[in-house]
């Protein structure tokens, strides 16, 4: 991946440089792809999605953060889906 990907979601700014995902907002947090679990659930029947990011791996999850987005919010978040896809690819490649 070349460069940094950024996406804004409400009062949060997501940035990803290929190794570290940072989420800036009320409380800022950093996740490294070798020590992160990402889950994007949805859309449910109403179009809502849930993004959950945890330190650690699925078999030993640590502290995490959950963001919930309505269908309207998700549709108005340019770039977030692509950023999360890039993070997922990086996690899979880091194995």
C-alpha positions in Angstrom: 0.0 0.0 0.0 1.3 3.4 -0.9 0.6 6.5 1.3 -2.0 6.9 3.9 -5.7 6.4 3.7 -8.0 8.7 5.7 -11.8 8.6 6.3 -14.0 10.8 8.5 -16.9 9.3 10.4 -18.8 11.8 12.5 -16.4 13.2 15.0 -13.9 10.4 14.3 -11.0 10.5 11.9 -9.6 7.1 10.8 -6.1 7.0 9.3 -4.2 3.9 8.0 -0.7 3.8 6.8 -0.4 0.1 5.9 0.7 -1.0 9.4 -1.1 1.2 12.0 -4.7 2.2 12.2 -5.3 5.3 14.2 -8.7 6.6 15.3 -8.9 10.2 16.4 -11.9 11.5 18.2 -13.0 11.9 21.8 -10.3 9.4 22.8 -7.7 8.5 20.3 -6.4 5.0 19.8 -3.8 3.1 17.7 -3.9 -0.5 16.5 -1.0 -2.4 14.8 -2.0 -4.9 12.1 0.0 -7.7 13.8 -1.9 -7.2 17.0 -5.5 -6.3 15.9 -8.8 -8.0 15.2 -11.3 -6.2 13.0 -14.9 -7.2 12.6 -17.5 -5.4 10.4 -21.0 -6.7 10.9 -23.9 -5.9 8.8 -25.8 -4.6 7.1 -28.6 -5.9 9.2 -32.2 -5.8 7.9 -32.3 -2.0 8.6 -28.9 -1.4 7.0 -27.1 -0.8 10.2 -23.4 -1.8 10.6 -21.1 -2.4 13.5 -17.4 -1.9 13.4 -15.4 -3.6 16.2 -11.7 -3.3 16.5 -9.8 -5.1 19.3 -6.2 -5.3 20.4 -5.0 -8.9 20.1 -6.3 -11.7 17.9 -9.8 -13.4 17.8 -8.5 -16.3 20.0 -7.2 -13.9 22.6 -8.9 -10.5 22.2 -8.0 -7.6 24.4 -9.5 -4.2 24.9 -11.5 -3.0 22.0 -13.8 -0.3 20.6 -17.2 -0.5 18.9 -18.7 2.0 16.5 -22.3 1.7 15.3 -23.5 3.3 12.1 -27.0 3.6 10.7 -27.6 2.9 7.1 -27.8 6.7 6.4 -24.6 7.3 8.3 -22.7 4.5 6.5 -23.9 5.8 3.2 -22.5 9.2 4.0 -19.1 8.0 5.1 -17.0 8.3 1.9 -13.9 6.1 2.1 -14.6 4.3 5.4 -15.5 1.0 3.7 -12.3 1.1 1.5 -10.2 2.0 4.5 -11.5 -0.9 6.5 -11.0 -3.2 3.5 -7.3 -2.1 3.3 -7.0 -2.8 7.0 -8.5 -6.3 6.6 -6.1 -7.1 3.8 -3.1 -5.9 5.8 -4.2 -8.0 8.8 -4.6 -11.1 6.6 -1.2 -10.5 5.0 0.5 -10.0 8.4 -0.9 -13.5 9.4 
